[in-house]
Amino acid sequence: MFGARLIGIVAYGSWARDELTDRSDLDALIIVTNGTGLNRDLYRRWDEAPLVWNGLCIEPHFAHLPDADAPVAGFWAEVAIHGIVLFERSYAVSRRLVEIRRRLSGGELTRRCCAQSASSHRGYTMSRQCC
């Protein structure tokens, strides 16, 4: 689907955390080059030929690798902590995830837990935005 524009694939979510339930899927972060457009057409094309692995539907999330000096979003923090790199070219993904983990351990991001209705939501937030 992407050829040389594919930088890496990272499994994340409940499968990567070993917290599968009956309704779990396999979340796949598909990282493409910055010149690749990220739009609904990518998801439509995926939906035309969905993949299943070991009985789990593979749910894609398409993204560009964040710049090294960009603020770290909570999503990328979760991927850095719990993600499993399945494929990458030139170790760019692993190097960026290591850098995000370094920033986490340095206190740039902190984990937050907050109740949302009957379930709890876990995530990361920038430390400088916290009280």
MIBAPA-642765 format. One record per atom (N, C-alpha, C, O): residue number from 1; x, y, z. Coordinates in steps of 0.1 Angstrom, whole numbers. Each point is the difference from the previous one (the first is absolute). Last residue first. Example, Ala and Ser with C-alpha at 12.3 -4.5 7.8 and 13.67 -1.06 7.14 Angstrom:
# MIBAPA-642765
i;c1;c2;c3
2;128;-22;71
2;9;11;0
2;-8;11;8
2;5;11;1
1;-2;-68;-2
1;-9;12;0
1;9;12;0
1;10;0;7
//
This chain:
# MIBAPA-642765
i;c1;c2;c3
131;-11;214;373
131;1;9;12
131;9;-7;10
131;1;5;11
130;4;-11;-66
130;-6;-5;12
130;1;10;12
130;9;8;0
129;11;-5;-45
129;-14;4;0
129;-7;-4;13
129;-12;3;1
128;58;-14;-11
128;-1;15;2
128;-15;4;0
128;-2;12;4
127;13;-58;-13
127;2;4;14
127;-2;15;2
127;-6;4;10
126;-19;-33;-48
126;13;7;1
126;1;5;15
126;-10;6;5
125;-18;-51;-15
125;-1;15;-2
125;13;6;2
125;9;-4;8
124;-34;-48;-16
124;11;8;4
124;-3;14;-3
124;-7;3;-10
123;-27;-47;23
123;8;6;-11
123;11;8;6
123;3;0;12
122;-52;-32;-2
122;14;2;3
122;7;7;-11
122;-3;-2;-12
121;-49;-6;32
121;8;3;-11
121;14;3;4
121;2;8;9
120;-49;-37;10
120;11;10;3
120;8;1;-13
120;1;-9;-8
119;-56;-2;16
119;13;-6;-2
119;11;11;3
119;-3;11;2
118;-45;-3;2
118;2;-13;7
118;14;-6;-2
118;4;-9;7
117;-7;60;-16
117;-12;-8;2
117;3;-13;7
117;6;1;11
116;35;20;-14
116;-9;5;-11
116;-12;-9;0
116;1;-12;-4
115;45;25;37
115;-12;-8;-3
115;-9;7;-10
115;-1;12;0
114;56;-11;4
114;-12;7;4
114;-12;-8;-4
114;0;-7;-10
113;58;9;13
113;-11;-8;0
113;-12;8;4
113;0;7;10
112;54;0;-30
112;-12;5;7
112;-11;-11;-1
112;0;-7;-10
111;58;16;3
111;-12;-8;-2
111;-11;5;8
111;2;5;12
110;39;25;-33
110;-4;-8;12
110;-12;-8;-3
110;-9;5;-8
109;55;22;-18
109;-14;-5;0
109;-3;-7;13
109;8;-7;5
108;33;26;-8
108;-6;9;-9
108;-15;-3;-2
108;-9;8;-2
107;45;-31;29
107;-11;7;6
107;-7;10;-9
107;-9;8;4
106;45;-42;-11
106;5;13;5
106;-11;9;5
106;3;11;5
105;-12;-54;-24
105;7;-2;12
105;6;13;6
105;3;1;12
104;-26;1;-54
104;-9;-4;11
104;8;-2;13
104;-5;5;10
103;30;4;-48
103;-8;12;4
103;-10;-3;11
103;-2;8;9
102;25;-44;-28
102;10;8;7
102;-7;13;5
102;2;4;12
101;-27;-32;-40
101;2;-6;13
101;10;8;9
101;-3;2;12
100;-2;11;-57
100;-12;3;8
100;0;-6;14
100;-4;7;9
99;39;-18;-38
99;1;15;3
99;-12;4;8
99;1;7;10
98;-1;-50;-28
98;10;1;11
98;1;14;5
98;0;3;12
97;-26;-11;-50
97;-7;-5;12
97;10;0;12
97;-5;3;11
96;23;9;-53
96;-10;10;5
96;-7;-4;12
96;-2;8;9
95;31;-39;-29
95;8;11;5
95;-10;11;5
95;3;6;11
94;-22;-43;-33
94;6;-4;13
94;7;12;7
94;-1;2;12
93;-15;4;-56
93;-11;-1;9
93;6;-3;14
93;-4;7;10
92;34;-6;-46
92;-5;14;3
92;-11;-1;11
92;0;9;8
91;28;-45;-31
91;-1;2;14
91;-5;14;4
91;2;4;12
90;2;-25;-58
90;11;8;5
90;-1;4;15
90;6;10;4
89;-49;-29;-23
89;11;2;-9
89;10;9;8
89;-4;10;6
88;-35;-46;13
88;4;13;-2
88;12;0;-10
88;7;-10;-1
87;-48;-22;30
87;7;2;-12
87;5;15;0
87;-7;9;5
86;-14;-27;33
86;-1;-12;-8
86;8;1;-13
86;5;-10;-5
85;-8;32;58
85;4;3;-14
85;0;-13;-8
85;7;-10;3
84;-35;24;41
84;9;-10;-5
84;3;3;-14
84;-9;-1;-9
83;-11;32;55
83;0;-5;-14
83;11;-10;-3
83;10;-1;7
82;-20;27;35
82;-6;-14;-2
82;1;-5;-14
82;-3;-12;-2
81;23;55;16
81;1;-9;12
81;-5;-14;-3
81;7;-9;4
80;-8;43;-38
80;14;-2;4
80;1;-10;12
80;9;-7;1
79;-52;20;-17
79;6;-9;-10
79;15;-3;5
79;5;-11;-1
78;-30;42;26
78;-5;-14;2
78;7;-9;-9
78;3;-11;4
77;7;56;-10
77;5;-5;13
77;-4;-14;3
77;8;-9;4
76;-26;31;-41
76;14;-4;-3
76;7;-5;13
76;8;-9;0
75;-52;27;4
75;0;-12;-9
75;14;-5;-2
75;2;-12;2
74;-7;54;20
74;-3;-12;8
74;0;-13;-7
74;4;-10;5
73;26;50;-25
73;-15;-2;3
73;-1;-13;8
73;8;-9;0
72;34;44;-4
72;-4;-14;-1
72;-15;-1;4
72;-4;4;10
71;33;38;-35
71;-6;-5;13
71;-5;-14;-2
71;-5;-4;-10
70;45;17;-21
70;-14;3;1
70;-5;-4;14
70;5;-10;6
69;40;4;-27
69;-2;11;9
69;-15;3;2
69;-3;10;7
68;17;-46;-36
68;7;-2;13
68;-2;11;10
68;-1;-2;12
67;-36;-10;-50
67;13;6;1
67;6;-2;13
67;-7;0;10
66;-30;-36;-26
66;2;14;5
66;14;5;0
66;9;-8;1
65;-33;-28;-35
65;9;0;12
65;2;15;5
65;3;8;-8
64;-48;-22;-18
64;14;3;-3
64;8;0;13
64;-6;2;11
63;-41;-31;-22
63;7;11;6
63;13;3;-6
63;6;-9;-7
62;-55;-25;10
62;11;5;-9
62;5;13;6
62;-7;9;5
61;-20;-55;12
61;1;15;4
61;12;5;-8
61;11;-5;2
60;-44;-43;-4
60;11;8;-2
60;-2;14;5
60;-11;5;2
59;-5;-57;10
59;-6;13;-1
59;12;10;-2
59;8;2;9
58;-20;-58;-14
58;11;10;1
58;-6;14;-3
58;-5;2;-11
57;-18;-49;32
57;0;10;-11
57;11;10;3
57;2;5;11
56;-1;-56;6
56;-2;14;4
56;0;8;-12
56;9;-1;-9
55;0;-47;10
55;-14;3;4
55;-3;14;4
55;-11;3;4
54;54;-17;-21
54;-3;-8;12
54;-14;3;6
54;-2;0;12
53;10;33;-47
53;11;-8;4
53;-3;-7;13
53;-4;7;10
52;-19;23;-55
52;-2;-7;12
52;12;-8;3
52;6;-7;-8
51;-22;52;-26
51;9;-12;4
51;-4;-5;13
51;-5;7;9
50;-22;21;-52
50;5;0;14
50;8;-13;3
50;-2;-10;-6
49;-14;38;-36
49;6;-13;1
49;6;-1;14
49;12;0;2
48;-38;38;-14
48;-4;-9;-11
48;7;-13;1
48;-6;-10;-6
47;15;44;38
47;-13;-6;2
47;-4;-9;-12
47;-8;-10;2
46;47;37;-5
46;2;-11;9
46;-13;-8;2
46;1;-12;0
45;-3;51;-26
45;7;-11;-7
45;3;-12;9
45;-1;-11;-4
44;-19;49;24
44;-9;-7;-9
44;6;-11;-8
44;-5;-11;-2
43;32;38;30
43;-8;-9;8
43;-11;-7;-9
43;-3;-12;2
42;31;44;-22
42;8;-11;5
42;-8;-10;7
42;2;-12;-2
41;-23;52;-12
41;2;-10;-11
41;9;-11;4
41;-2;-12;-4
40;-6;50;32
40;-10;-10;1
40;2;-11;-11
40;-4;-11;2
39;48;38;10
39;-14;4;-2
39;-9;-12;1
39;4;-12;2
38;50;31;-4
38;-8;-7;10
38;-15;4;-1
38;-3;12;3
37;50;-11;-38
37;-12;6;6
37;-7;-9;9
37;-2;-12;-3
36;55;14;-8
36;-12;-8;-3
36;-12;7;7
36;0;2;12
35;46;13;-8
35;-6;4;-13
35;-13;-7;-3
35;-7;3;-10
34;35;-13;49
34;-7;13;1
34;-7;4;-12
34;-10;7;0
33;18;-60;9
33;8;12;-2
33;-8;13;0
33;-12;0;-2
32;-7;-42;30
32;4;3;-14
32;8;12;-1
32;0;8;9
31;-21;-48;27
31;7;12;-1
31;6;2;-14
31;7;-9;-5
30;-46;-18;35
30;7;-1;-13
30;6;13;-3
30;-7;10;-2
29;-14;-40;45
29;4;14;-4
29;8;-2;-12
29;11;-6;0
28;-50;-26;22
28;13;0;-7
28;3;15;-4
28;-8;6;-7
27;-25;-41;42
27;3;14;-5
27;14;1;-6
27;10;-4;6
26;-47;-37;2
26;15;3;0
26;2;14;-6
26;-2;2;-12
25;-42;-21;41
25;6;0;-14
25;15;2;2
25;5;1;11
24;-48;-17;25
24;12;6;-4
24;3;-1;-15
24;-4;-10;-6
23;-33;-7;37
23;-3;10;-11
23;13;7;-5
23;-1;10;-7
22;1;-43;43
22;-8;-6;-11
22;-2;9;-12
22;-1;-4;-11
21;43;16;39
21;-13;-4;5
21;-7;-7;-12
21;6;-1;-11
20;49;14;27
20;-11;-3;-9
20;-13;-3;7
20;0;-6;10
19;48;23;2
19;-13;2;7
19;-12;-2;-9
19;-10;7;1
18;61;-3;-7
18;-5;-13;4
18;-12;1;9
18;-1;-7;10
17;25;42;-36
17;0;0;15
17;-3;-13;6
17;0;-2;12
16;-3;9;-59
16;14;2;4
16;2;0;15
16;11;-4;5
15;-55;-1;-22
15;8;-11;-5
15;15;2;5
15;6;-10;6
14;-37;45;1
14;-2;-11;9
14;8;-12;-4
14;5;-7;9
13;14;52;-29
13;-13;-3;5
13;0;-13;9
13;10;-4;5
12;23;11;-48
12;-2;7;13
12;-14;-4;5
12;-7;-7;-7
11;49;-3;-34
11;-13;-4;6
11;-1;7;14
11;10;2;7
10;16;14;-53
10;1;-2;14
10;-13;-5;5
10;-11;6;-2
9;43;4;-46
9;-13;-4;5
9;2;-4;15
9;9;-7;3
8;18;40;-44
8;-1;-10;10
8;-14;-4;4
8;-10;7;-4
7;25;20;-35
7;12;1;9
7;0;-11;11
7;10;-5;3
6;-31;14;-56
6;-2;-6;13
6;12;0;8
6;11;-5;-3
5;-12;19;-43
5;-5;10;9
5;-4;-5;14
5;-2;8;9
4;17;-35;-47
4;11;6;7
4;-5;12;9
4;8;4;8
3;-47;-35;-20
3;14;-2;-5
3;10;7;8
3;1;-1;12
2;-52;-2;-8
2;9;12;1
2;14;-2;-7
2;6;10;-3
1;-41;-44;2
1;-8;12;0
1;9;13;0
1;-4;10;-6
//
